[in-house]
Amino acid sequence: MKNIYHIIGAMSGTSLDGLDLAYCRFWEEEEEEDGNWKYKIVHTECIGYSPEWKTKLKNAPALNGYELSLLDREFGSYIGERCSSFIIKNHLKADYIASHGHTVFHNPAQKLTVQIGHGTSIAEETGLPVICDFRTMDVAAGGQGAPLVPMGDAMLFSEYDICLNLGGIANLSYEKDGKRIAFDICPCNIILNAIAMQAGKEYDKDGEIALKGKPDKEWLDALDKWKYYALPAPKSLHKEELLGFWDSFLNSKLDIADKMATASAHIAKRINIEAGNPGIKNAKILVTGGGAFNKTLLNHLRQQNDVQYIVPPDEVVNFKEALIFAFLGLLRVLGRPNCLSSVTGARHDTVGGAIYGNYELKIRN
């Protein structure tokens, strides 16, 4: 009999699209450790943030310590309430909740990473054990604390040569010389959405705004000179690093359509540079995240490189990160490493995540 685990993954990304929830089932094909893991996404929901919550999360970095602590608990209660409603509505029986929370600060050079949405509040609201705070153990071990998704890429999506996520930030992962390599490439939806807001829209649906514009060569050359691109991997991005350099582009006098076209062309160029670096002929690249629905961005990608960009079913595109954080929570409960030093630059692989609430290793056959 296979051991089967039922876990809810909760994810809040940098683009502030909303809270993603995924109720997932996991099992190992082999009984020994590091067997062949399989998954099924059973139920999903994306809960859009109200204007009030968008403002709270956007302004969180400016709060003082006391105010941020209050928001940490308040957001935890919010996640817990939404998880409870999700469970009741879909008649679910979950073993655990694994929550990424919402990143407010990320400065691994000073051993700091802060994700709000406190696990105690989620556990109290739902009555379920909660795994959260996934990044701090890796940061304490000298790592970037990001990206974390590559562990799931390696164990759940091994049929692809490269896994590409087009979220608020574009990142990829792949195997090289028996190790998983992964890093943040460049900003993606966090920039595209900011431009869309200048046009009074939340995002550039299907890349329609970009399609009407023309990339500006001077800005394309200028964006390529961003110092982040010269840094070696492992490396990770956070929105604080986008201030200044990218603000000057966002506030430029370019026509909005030309600005969107320029950003889209730049993002595709940076991705294709990195996708070509592993040297995998006709590489199969899994494309997930909101940017996978941006037709103009995908057209840019497919015109520039001899690889296959494969967009999976919508539930995987939209909920892959929530799925993987559910899986990382499972690895934490099992006491197995869930963060790779080859990805983050830490001194060793780590078993990251705090567990709140009374729990035992729950297995169903």
C-alpha positions in Angstrom: 0.0 0.0 0.0 1.3 3.5 -0.9 1.5 6.1 1.8 -0.7 9.1 0.7 -0.5 12.6 2.1 -3.0 15.4 1.8 -1.7 18.9 2.1 -2.9 22.4 1.4 -0.3 24.7 -0.1 -0.8 28.5 0.3 1.2 31.0 -1.7 1.3 34.8 -1.9 3.6 36.2 -4.6 5.3 39.5 -5.2 2.9 40.5 -7.9 0.0 40.7 -5.3 -2.3 38.8 -7.6 -3.9 37.1 -4.6 -3.6 34.1 -2.3 -3.3 30.8 -4.1 -4.6 27.7 -2.4 -4.0 24.1 -3.7 -5.2 20.9 -2.0 -2.8 18.3 -3.2 -2.3 14.6 -2.8 1.3 13.1 -2.7 2.6 9.5 -2.7 5.8 7.7 -3.4 6.0 5.0 -6.0 8.8 3.3 -4.0 8.9 2.8 -0.2 12.5 3.8 0.3 13.6 7.4 0.8 14.0 9.6 -2.3 11.6 7.4 -4.2 9.6 8.6 -7.3 7.2 11.1 -6.0 3.8 11.6 -7.7 1.2 14.3 -7.1 -2.4 15.2 -7.9 -3.8 18.7 -7.6 -7.3 18.0 -6.3 -8.8 21.4 -5.6 -7.6 25.0 -6.2 -8.6 28.5 -5.6 -7.0 31.9 -6.2 -8.5 34.5 -3.8 -7.9 38.0 -5.1 -6.8 40.6 -2.6 -9.1 43.5 -1.8 -7.7 47.0 -2.4 -7.3 47.3 1.3 -5.1 44.1 1.5 -3.1 45.1 -1.5 -2.3 48.4 0.1 -1.4 46.7 3.4 1.0 44.2 1.8 2.5 46.8 -0.6 3.2 49.2 2.3 4.4 46.6 4.8 8.2 47.4 4.3 7.5 50.9 5.6 6.0 49.8 8.9 7.8 49.9 12.2 8.6 46.7 14.1 5.5 46.8 16.2 3.2 47.5 13.3 4.8 44.8 11.2 4.3 42.2 14.0 0.6 43.1 14.2 0.3 42.7 10.4 2.1 39.4 10.6 -0.6 38.0 12.9 -3.4 39.7 11.0 -2.3 38.2 7.7 -1.9 34.8 9.4 -5.5 35.0 10.5 -6.5 36.1 7.0 -4.8 33.0 5.5 -6.3 30.8 8.1 -9.8 32.1 7.5 -9.5 31.6 3.7 -8.1 28.1 4.2 -11.0 27.2 6.5 -13.5 28.4 3.9 -11.7 26.5 1.2 -11.8 23.3 3.3 -15.5 23.6 4.2 -16.6 24.6 0.7 -14.8 21.6 -0.9 -15.4 19.1 1.9 -11.6 18.5 2.3 -9.7 16.4 4.9 -6.2 17.9 5.0 -3.3 16.6 7.1 -1.4 19.9 7.1 -1.2 23.4 5.7 2.1 24.6 4.2 2.2 28.3 3.8 4.8 30.4 2.1 3.4 33.6 3.5 4.1 37.0 1.9 7.7 38.3 1.6 8.3 41.7 3.1 12.1 41.8 3.3 14.7 39.6 1.6 18.3 40.5 2.3 20.3 37.3 2.6 23.6 39.2 2.7 22.6 40.3 6.2 21.0 36.9 6.9 17.6 38.5 6.8 14.4 37.2 5.2 10.9 38.0 6.4 7.6 36.4 5.3 4.5 37.5 7.2 1.4 35.4 7.8 2.2 33.8 11.2 1.8 30.1 11.5 0.2 30.2 14.9 -2.6 32.3 13.6 -3.2 30.0 10.7 -3.2 26.9 13.0 -5.6 28.5 15.4 -8.1 29.5 12.7 -8.0 26.1 11.0 -7.2 23.6 13.8 -4.6 22.0 11.5 -0.8 21.8 11.9 1.0 24.5 9.8 4.4 24.4 8.2 5.8 27.9 7.4 8.9 30.1 7.5 10.6 28.0 4.9 13.5 30.4 4.0 15.2 31.3 7.3 17.1 28.1 7.9 18.8 28.3 4.5 19.7 31.9 5.1 21.1 31.1 8.5 23.3 28.5 6.7 24.7 31.2 4.4 22.3 30.7 1.5 20.1 33.0 -0.5 16.9 31.5 1.0 15.7 31.4 -2.6 14.6 30.0 -4.9 12.9 27.2 -3.1 10.8 25.8 -5.9 13.7 23.9 -7.6 13.4 21.1 -5.1 9.9 20.5 -6.3 11.0 20.9 -9.9 13.6 18.2 -9.5 11.3 15.7 -7.7 7.9 16.4 -9.3 8.7 17.6 -12.8 11.9 15.7 -13.7 10.6 14.9 -17.3 11.5 18.5 -18.3 15.0 19.7 -18.9 14.4 23.2 -17.6 11.6 24.6 -15.4 10.8 28.3 -16.0 8.5 30.3 -13.7 7.1 33.6 -15.1 5.8 35.1 -11.9 6.5 38.5 -10.3 10.1 37.5 -11.0 11.3 35.1 -13.7 13.4 32.2 -12.5 14.5 28.8 -13.8 16.0 25.6 -12.6 17.8 22.6 -14.3 20.1 19.7 -13.6 23.9 20.1 -14.3 26.6 17.6 -13.4 24.2 15.9 -11.0 23.2 19.1 -9.1 20.2 21.3 -9.3 21.0 24.8 -10.5 18.5 27.6 -10.1 18.3 31.4 -9.7 16.2 34.5 -10.4 16.7 35.8 -13.9 15.0 39.1 -14.0 11.8 40.9 -13.0 8.8 39.8 -14.9 5.1 40.4 -14.0 6.1 42.8 -11.2 7.3 45.2 -14.0 4.7 44.3 -16.6 1.9 44.9 -14.1 3.4 48.2 -13.0 3.3 49.4 -16.6 -0.2 48.1 -17.1 -1.3 50.1 -14.1 -0.2 53.2 -15.9 -2.8 52.3 -18.5 -5.4 51.8 -15.8 -5.3 48.0 -16.0 -4.2 45.4 -13.5 -2.2 43.4 -16.0 -1.5 43.2 -19.8 -4.0 40.5 -20.8 -2.6 38.2 -23.4 0.2 40.8 -24.0 -2.2 43.0 -26.0 -0.6 46.3 -24.9 2.9 45.1 -25.7 1.7 43.9 -29.1 0.7 47.5 -30.0 4.1 48.9 -29.1 7.6 48.8 -30.4 10.7 48.0 -28.3 12.9 51.0 -27.7 16.5 50.2 -28.6 18.1 52.7 -26.3 16.2 51.4 -23.3 16.9 47.8 -24.3 20.6 48.5 -24.3 20.3 50.4 -20.9 18.3 47.6 -19.2 20.9 45.0 -20.3 23.5 46.9 -18.2 21.7 46.3 -14.9 24.4 45.2 -12.5 22.4 42.2 -11.3 22.9 40.4 -14.6 26.7 40.3 -14.1 26.4 38.5 -10.7 27.1 34.8 -10.7 24.5 32.3 -9.5 23.3 31.5 -6.9 21.5 34.8 -6.7 18.0 36.0 -5.9 15.9 39.1 -6.5 13.5 41.1 -4.4 11.5 44.2 -5.1 13.8 46.4 -3.0 16.6 45.7 -5.6 14.3 46.9 -8.4 14.0 50.4 -6.9 16.0 53.2 -8.6 17.2 51.4 -11.7 13.8 50.1 -12.8 11.9 53.1 -11.4 13.8 55.3 -14.0 12.4 53.1 -16.8 8.9 52.9 -15.4 8.8 56.7 -15.0 10.4 57.3 -18.5 8.5 59.3 -21.1 8.1 56.3 -23.4 4.6 55.7 -24.7 3.0 53.0 -22.5 2.7 50.5 -25.4 6.3 51.0 -26.3 7.3 50.7 -22.7 5.4 47.4 -22.4 6.9 46.1 -25.7 10.4 47.1 -24.5 10.0 45.3 -21.1 8.6 42.2 -22.8 11.4 42.0 -25.3 14.0 42.5 -22.6 12.5 39.8 -20.3 12.4 37.3 -23.2 16.0 38.1 -24.1 17.3 37.6 -20.6 15.4 34.4 -20.2 16.7 33.0 -23.5 20.2 33.8 -22.6 19.9 31.8 -19.4 17.9 29.0 -21.1 20.6 28.6 -23.6 23.4 28.4 -21.1 23.0 24.8 -20.0 23.7 23.8 -23.6 20.8 21.3 -23.8 19.8 20.7 -27.4 16.1 21.1 -28.1 15.6 21.5 -24.3 12.0 20.9 -23.1 11.1 23.9 -20.9 8.1 23.8 -18.6 6.6 27.3 -18.4 4.4 28.2 -15.5 3.3 31.4 -13.6 1.0 34.1 -14.8 3.3 35.1 -17.6 2.6 31.8 -19.3 -0.7 33.4 -20.5 1.1 36.4 -22.0 1.0 35.5 -25.7 3.3 38.3 -26.7 6.0 37.4 -24.2 5.8 33.7 -25.3 6.1 34.7 -28.9 9.3 36.7 -28.0 10.6 33.6 -26.2 9.9 31.2 -29.0 11.5 33.5 -31.7 14.9 33.8 -30.0 16.1 30.3 -29.1 16.2 26.6 -30.3 14.3 25.2 -27.4 10.7 24.0 -26.7 8.6 26.2 -24.4 5.8 24.0 -23.1 2.8 25.4 -21.3 1.0 22.7 -19.2 -2.7 22.7 -18.2 -3.9 25.8 -16.5 -4.0 24.3 -13.0 -0.3 23.6 -13.1 0.5 27.1 -14.6 -1.5 28.8 -12.0 -0.8 26.7 -8.9 2.6 25.1 -9.4 4.1 27.2 -6.6 1.3 26.4 -4.1 1.7 22.7 -5.1 5.4 22.8 -4.5 5.1 24.6 -1.1 2.7 21.8 -0.1 5.4 19.3 -1.1 8.1 21.2 0.7 5.9 21.1 3.8 5.6 17.3 3.4 9.4 17.0 3.2 9.7 19.1 6.4 7.3 16.8 8.2 9.3 13.7 7.0 12.5 15.3 8.1 14.0 15.3 4.6 16.0 18.2 3.1 13.7 20.6 1.2 16.2 23.3 0.3 19.2 22.7 -1.9 22.6 24.2 -1.2 23.5 23.9 -4.9 20.7 26.3 -5.6 21.0 28.8 -2.8 24.7 28.7 -2.1 24.2 27.6 1.6 26.9 25.6 3.3 24.7 22.5 3.2 21.2 21.3 2.3 18.7 22.2 4.9 15.4 21.0 6.3 13.5 24.3 6.5 10.2 25.3 8.0 8.7 25.9 11.4 5.8 23.6 12.5 2.9 25.0 14.6 0.1 23.1 16.2 0.0 19.6 17.5 1.0 17.2 14.7 2.0 13.6 14.1 3.1 12.0 10.8 -0.2 11.3 9.3 -0.4 8.7 6.6 -3.4 7.4 4.7 -3.4 4.3 2.5 
